[in-house]
Amino acid sequence: MGHRENCIGKYRLGRTIGEGTFAKVKLAVDGRNGRQVAVKIINKQMVTQSNLKSQVQREIRTMKLLHHPNIVQIHEVIGTKTKIYMVMEYVPGGQVSDKLSYAGKFNENYARKLFQQLIDAVDYCHNRRVCHRDLKPENLLLDIRGNLKISDFGLSASKKPGDMLSTACGSPCYVAPELLWNRGYDGSAADVWSCGVILFELLAGTLPFEDRNIMNLYKKILSGQYKCPAWFTESQKRLLTRILEPNPEKRITIPEIVDDPWFQINYKPACGFEDEKKHLGDVNTPFDASEDKMDAERMMPRSSNFINAFQLIAMSNDLDLSGLFEEEDENKQKTKLGSKNTIGDTLKKIEAAANDLSLSIQRQNNKIKIHPARKFTRCSRSHSNLSAEVIEVAPAHCVVEICKSAGELSVYKDFCKSLSSLLTDKSSIASVVRNAANLSKESQETASSEEEVNSSKDPRGYSSS
């Protein structure tokens, strides 16, 4: 019994090497040849309930499409009634971000080697009409020889030549300026920008665009304002200037990057190839055991209680982001508070704040209706006058939106004050966005509505979502 529970198909499951909100990653061994693999085990029910089925399908479809030495390979997908098992290449060297954290920065030769491998892999993706859209050191793994491999295609998009993408996504410090305008953008050019940010970080050990205030960060990105360290060579500066060009139409392309003299030093091109043994199959198959077939790619969820920092910013049109940083809107009687707690603990704190003021609550998923406690008199009336909704930004970062629809203003203000005192000291929407934007230093970003499953950090370099 125990032996069967530790096996899925021909794979013998071992220790957990990563764990996130919707999945965990286990080290496993192929029983036929003894090869180590990484198995991402996804909770099918949680993914479906969170409207994230399309993202899982997208990741599976994209990874099956790509076969390149600098891209993490997917070997097999197994579906049961409750779980989806993604059997992937095991990359033991960890994340580039981890190596940067204790190396500080890389020497020029190694940084150039990693950048060459990154560009080769991204070029291969673009030639297969795939845009990654979330390139960053956390999604770059290193094998035992120190070679780079791109992972995490959950935000990827497939496009035809000339098509423009519209969904704003990615990680704030690596996002291209054209995404901030909330208009159509070229996914390939956006990937090139992210590669430039990564190159700067490999050589400098710091980000070119960084600010504790998210508004200031985006102003710097939009204007292309950054300073190179004193040790940067003129060749490095020239290449970075052409990549980190705010205007995507003037930005250097991948063929032009490859032709750059600095890039060409010790360059050994890596080519992708077709794997005749790899069958694409139907990405719906892993879900069919417990779901009716449906076109999840075209179904847009009405709402989601799971968003990332960039989507918080993208909620405001034309970069008018002031609403995100106002603690209270007096006219609309709406307040946003930040919480450095899990969604469950945040809901408990809301209940505690209501109890402190002798208010009754009615909980519906992540929304709580709050009203005066009922008094047993003939003319008593109990109607909802407050509501609190919790939006999860990351496993321990939430936003609480409190709205007043009726009742006394004093009760509303007392409740907000009580809840604020129960949450962390820096409980403001601005601090939550800043914390989420810097999750690469604290914990992995978690997944979001249409596009993203961000997940906890795997000590071996795998992200699980």
C-alpha positions in Angstrom: 0.0 0.0 0.0 2.7 2.5 1.0 4.8 1.6 -2.0 1.9 2.4 -4.4 1.1 5.6 -2.7 4.7 6.8 -3.4 4.5 6.0 -7.1 2.7 7.6 -10.0 3.1 5.6 -13.2 6.7 4.5 -13.6 8.0 7.3 -11.2 8.9 6.6 -7.6 8.2 9.8 -5.6 10.7 11.0 -3.1 11.2 14.1 -0.9 9.5 17.4 -1.4 11.8 20.0 -2.9 9.3 22.8 -3.3 5.8 23.7 -2.2 3.3 26.4 -3.1 -0.3 27.4 -2.9 -1.7 25.0 -5.5 1.1 22.5 -5.9 4.2 20.9 -4.5 7.3 19.6 -6.3 8.8 16.3 -5.5 12.1 14.7 -6.5 11.3 11.4 -8.2 13.1 8.5 -10.0 12.2 6.9 -13.2 11.8 3.2 -12.4 13.0 2.1 -15.8 16.4 3.9 -16.0 17.0 5.4 -12.6 16.9 9.0 -14.0 16.0 11.7 -11.5 13.1 13.9 -12.5 11.1 16.7 -10.8 7.3 16.0 -10.5 5.0 19.0 -10.0 1.9 17.8 -8.3 -1.0 20.2 -8.9 -4.3 20.1 -6.9 -6.9 20.0 -9.6 -9.8 21.1 -7.5 -8.0 24.2 -6.2 -6.8 25.2 -9.7 -10.3 24.8 -11.1 -12.0 26.7 -8.3 -9.5 29.6 -8.7 -10.2 29.9 -12.4 -6.6 28.9 -13.2 -7.2 25.9 -15.4 -6.2 27.9 -18.5 -2.9 28.8 -17.0 -2.0 25.2 -16.2 -3.0 24.2 -19.8 -0.9 27.0 -21.2 2.1 26.0 -19.3 1.7 22.3 -20.3 1.1 23.2 -24.0 4.1 25.6 -24.1 6.6 23.3 -22.4 5.6 20.4 -24.7 6.1 22.6 -27.7 9.7 23.7 -26.8 12.7 21.5 -26.9 16.0 23.4 -26.4 19.1 22.7 -24.2 18.5 26.0 -22.3 14.8 25.4 -21.6 13.5 23.0 -18.8 12.0 20.0 -20.5 8.7 18.4 -19.7 8.7 14.6 -20.1 5.1 13.6 -19.3 1.8 14.8 -17.9 -0.3 12.4 -15.9 -3.9 13.2 -14.7 -6.0 11.5 -12.0 -9.3 12.5 -10.6 -7.7 14.8 -8.0 -4.2 15.6 -9.2 -2.1 16.6 -12.2 1.4 15.3 -12.3 3.9 17.3 -14.5 7.0 15.2 -14.9 9.9 17.6 -15.7 13.6 17.7 -16.1 15.4 17.9 -12.7 17.8 20.9 -12.6 19.9 20.6 -9.5 21.9 23.9 -9.6 19.1 26.1 -8.2 18.0 29.6 -9.4 20.2 32.3 -10.8 18.7 34.6 -8.2 20.0 32.4 -5.4 23.5 32.3 -6.9 23.4 36.1 -7.3 22.4 36.6 -3.7 25.6 35.1 -2.4 27.9 35.9 -5.3 26.9 39.5 -5.4 27.6 39.7 -9.1 29.1 37.5 -11.8 32.4 38.1 -13.6 32.1 39.3 -17.2 32.8 36.0 -18.9 30.2 34.0 -16.9 27.6 36.8 -17.1 28.1 36.9 -20.9 27.8 33.1 -21.1 24.5 33.1 -19.2 23.2 36.0 -21.3 24.2 34.2 -24.5 22.3 31.1 -23.4 19.3 33.2 -22.4 19.2 35.0 -25.7 19.5 31.7 -27.6 16.6 30.2 -25.7 14.4 33.3 -26.0 15.1 33.5 -29.7 14.0 29.9 -30.1 10.8 30.6 -28.2 10.0 33.6 -30.4 10.7 31.5 -33.5 8.1 29.1 -32.2 5.7 32.1 -31.6 6.0 31.9 -27.9 6.6 34.9 -25.7 7.6 34.1 -22.1 6.5 37.4 -20.5 8.0 36.7 -17.0 11.7 36.5 -17.6 13.7 37.1 -14.3 16.5 35.4 -12.4 13.9 33.5 -10.3 12.7 31.7 -13.4 16.2 30.9 -14.7 17.7 27.7 -13.3 21.3 26.3 -13.5 22.3 22.8 -14.2 25.2 21.0 -12.6 27.6 22.5 -15.1 26.4 26.0 -14.6 24.4 26.2 -17.8 21.2 28.2 -17.8 17.7 26.8 -18.3 14.4 28.9 -18.6 11.5 27.7 -16.5 7.9 28.7 -15.5 5.9 29.3 -18.7 2.7 30.0 -16.8 2.5 33.6 -18.2 3.6 32.7 -21.7 1.5 33.7 -24.7 1.4 32.3 -28.2 1.1 34.9 -31.0 1.2 35.2 -34.8 3.6 37.6 -36.5 2.3 41.1 -36.2 -0.1 40.3 -33.5 -0.2 42.6 -30.4 -0.7 41.3 -26.9 -3.0 43.1 -24.4 -2.7 41.4 -21.0 -0.4 43.3 -18.7 1.6 40.8 -16.7 5.1 40.1 -15.3 7.2 41.2 -12.4 7.4 45.0 -11.7 11.2 45.4 -11.8 11.5 43.5 -15.1 8.5 44.7 -17.0 8.9 46.7 -20.2 7.6 50.3 -20.3 5.1 49.6 -23.0 3.1 47.3 -20.7 2.6 50.2 -18.3 0.5 52.1 -20.8 -2.3 49.5 -20.7 -2.2 49.2 -24.5 -1.3 46.6 -27.1 2.4 45.5 -27.1 4.8 43.3 -28.9 5.6 40.4 -26.6 8.9 39.7 -28.3 10.2 43.3 -27.7 9.0 43.1 -24.1 11.0 39.9 -23.6 14.1 41.6 -25.0 13.7 44.4 -22.4 13.5 41.8 -19.6 16.7 40.2 -20.9 18.4 43.6 -20.7 17.4 44.0 -17.1 18.7 40.5 -16.4 22.0 41.3 -18.1 22.4 44.4 -16.0 21.7 42.5 -12.8 24.2 39.7 -13.8 27.0 42.3 -14.3 26.1 44.7 -11.5 24.5 42.6 -8.8 21.7 45.2 -8.6 18.7 46.1 -10.6 18.8 49.0 -13.1 15.3 50.1 -12.1 14.5 49.9 -8.4 12.6 52.0 -5.9 10.7 51.4 -2.7 7.8 53.5 -4.1 6.1 51.7 -7.0 5.1 54.9 -8.7 8.7 56.1 -8.7 9.8 52.7 -10.0 7.5 52.9 -13.0 8.5 56.5 -13.7 12.1 55.3 -13.9 11.2 52.4 -16.2 9.1 54.7 -18.5 11.9 57.2 -18.9 14.7 54.6 -19.1 16.6 56.2 -16.2 19.4 54.1 -14.7 23.0 54.4 -13.8 25.8 51.9 -14.6 28.4 51.0 -12.0 31.9 52.3 -12.5 33.2 48.9 -13.6 30.9 48.6 -16.6 32.9 48.7 -19.9 31.9 50.9 -22.8 30.9 47.8 -24.8 28.6 46.7 -22.0 27.0 50.2 -21.7 26.4 50.5 -25.5 24.6 47.1 -25.6 22.5 47.9 -22.5 21.6 51.3 -23.9 20.2 49.7 -27.1 18.3 47.0 -25.1 16.9 49.2 -22.4 15.4 51.6 -24.9 11.9 52.7 -23.7 10.5 53.0 -27.2 9.9 49.4 -28.4 10.1 50.4 -32.0 13.7 51.7 -31.5 14.7 48.8 -29.2 17.4 46.4 -30.5 16.2 43.0 -31.7 17.6 39.6 -30.9 19.4 39.2 -34.3 21.0 42.6 -33.6 22.0 41.5 -30.1 23.6 38.4 -31.5 25.6 40.5 -33.9 26.9 42.8 -31.1 30.8 42.5 -30.8 30.6 42.1 -27.0 28.0 39.4 -27.3 30.1 37.5 -29.9 33.0 36.9 -27.6 33.4 33.1 -27.0 29.8 32.7 -28.4 28.8 29.1 -28.9 25.2 29.0 -30.4 22.8 26.5 -29.0 20.0 25.2 -31.3 16.7 23.7 -30.4 15.4 20.7 -32.2 12.2 18.6 -32.7 11.7 15.6 -30.4 9.9 13.0 -32.4 9.2 11.0 -29.2 7.4 13.8 -27.5 3.7 13.8 -28.2 1.8 17.0 -27.8 -1.5 15.4 -26.9 -4.5 17.3 -25.6 -3.9 19.7 -22.7 -7.5 19.0 -21.6 -6.8 15.4 -20.9 -5.3 15.8 -17.4 -8.6 17.6 -16.4 -11.0 15.2 -18.1 -11.1 12.8 -15.2 -13.2 15.1 -13.1 -14.5 17.9 -15.3 -16.8 18.4 -18.2 -14.9 19.6 -21.3 -15.0 23.3 -21.8 -13.0 26.0 -23.6 -11.2 27.4 -20.5 -8.9 29.5 -22.7 -11.9 31.6 -23.7 -13.7 31.7 -20.4 -12.8 34.9 -18.5 -13.4 34.7 -14.8 -15.6 37.5 -13.4 -13.4 38.0 -10.5 -10.5 36.5 -8.7 -9.3 36.6 -5.1 -5.8 36.0 -6.2 -3.7 38.7 -7.9 -0.1 39.8 -8.1 1.6 43.1 -7.5 1.7 44.0 -11.2 -2.0 43.4 -11.6 -2.7 45.7 -8.7 -0.8 48.4 -10.6 -2.5 47.5 -13.9 -6.0 48.0 -12.4 -5.6 51.8 -12.9 -5.9 53.0 -16.5 -3.3 55.4 -18.1 -1.0 55.2 -15.1 -3.4 57.1 -12.8 -2.4 55.0 -9.8 -3.4 57.4 -7.0 -6.4 55.3 -6.0 -4.1 52.4 -5.1 -2.2 54.4 -2.5 -5.1 56.2 -0.8 -5.8 54.5 2.5 -9.4 55.9 2.6 -11.8 57.4 0.0 -14.0 59.8 1.9 -16.5 60.2 -0.9 -17.0 56.5 -1.6 -16.4 55.5 2.0 -14.0 52.8 0.9 -10.8 51.9 2.6 -7.9 49.6 1.5 -5.6 48.1 4.1 -2.6 45.9 3.7 -2.1 42.7 5.7 1.1 40.7 6.2 -0.9 37.6 7.0 -2.2 34.6 5.2 -5.7 35.0 3.8 -7.1 32.7 6.6 -5.4 34.8 9.3 -6.6 38.0 7.7 -10.2 36.8 7.7 -9.9 35.9 11.4 -8.6 39.4 12.2 -11.6 40.9 10.4 -13.9 38.7 12.5 -12.0 39.8 15.6 -12.3 43.4 14.7 -16.1 43.0 14.3 -16.4 41.2 17.6 -14.5 44.0 19.4 -17.3 46.4 18.2 -20.1 43.9 19.0 -20.9 43.6 15.3 -22.3 40.4 13.6 -20.8 38.9 10.5 -21.8 36.8 7.6 -19.0 35.1 5.7 -19.1 34.1 2.1 -15.8 32.8 0.8 -13.4 35.7 1.1 -16.1 38.3 1.6 -17.6 39.2 4.9 -20.8 41.2 5.5 -20.8 43.1 8.8 -23.9 44.6 10.5 -25.0 45.5 14.0 -25.9 42.7 16.3 -29.6 41.9 16.2 -31.6 43.1 19.2 -34.7 41.1 20.1 -37.3 43.8 19.8 -40.4 44.0 17.5 -39.0 46.9 15.5 -35.4 45.6 15.2 -33.9 45.5 11.8 -30.6 43.9 10.8 -29.2 45.0 7.5 -25.7 44.9 6.1 -23.9 48.2 6.2 -20.3 47.1 5.9 -18.5 44.6 3.8 -14.8 43.5 3.8 -13.2 41.6 0.9 -9.8 40.0 1.1 -7.6 39.8 -2.0 -4.6 37.6 -1.8 -1.5 39.1 -3.4 0.9 36.4 -2.1 0.8 33.6 0.5 1.4 36.1 3.4 0.4 39.4 1.7 -3.3 40.4 1.3 -5.3 43.5 0.6 -8.5 44.2 2.6 -11.1 46.4 0.9 -13.7 47.7 3.3 -16.9 49.4 1.9 -19.7 51.1 3.7 -23.1 50.9 2.0 -25.4 52.1 4.9 -25.4 52.8 8.6 -23.4 55.2 10.8 -20.1 56.6 9.6 -18.7 56.3 13.1 -19.2 52.5 13.1 -17.4 52.3 9.8 -14.4 54.4 11.0 -14.2 52.5 14.3 -14.1 49.2 12.5 -11.4 50.4 10.1 -9.4 51.6 13.1 -9.8 48.4 15.0 -8.9 46.2 12.0 -5.9 48.3 11.2 -4.5 47.9 14.7 -4.9 44.1 14.4 -2.9 44.0 11.1 0.8 44.6 10.7 2.2 48.1 11.5 2.8 48.9 7.9 -0.7 48.1 6.8 -1.2 50.2 3.7 -1.9 49.3 0.2 1.4 50.9 -0.8 3.4 48.7 1.6 1.6 45.6 0.3 2.5 46.5 -3.3 6.1 47.2 -2.4 6.4 44.0 -0.5 4.8 42.0 -3.3 7.1 43.7 -5.8 10.1 42.6 -3.8 8.9 39.0 -3.2 11.9 37.7 -5.0 13.9 38.5 -1.8 11.2 37.2 0.6 9.2 34.5 -1.1 8.1 33.5 -4.6 5.2 35.4 -6.3 1.9 33.6 -6.4 -0.4 33.0 -9.3 -3.1 35.4 -10.5 -6.5 35.4 -12.2 -6.0 35.0 -16.0 -2.2 34.7 -16.2 -0.1 33.8 -13.2 0.4 31.2 -10.6 3.3 32.5 -8.4 4.5 30.1 -5.9 6.8 29.4 -3.0 10.5 29.2 -3.6 12.1 25.8 -4.1 15.5 25.4 -2.5 16.6 23.5 -5.6 15.3 26.2 -7.9 11.8 24.9 -8.8 8.7 27.1 -8.4 5.5 25.3 -7.5 2.2 26.9 -8.1 
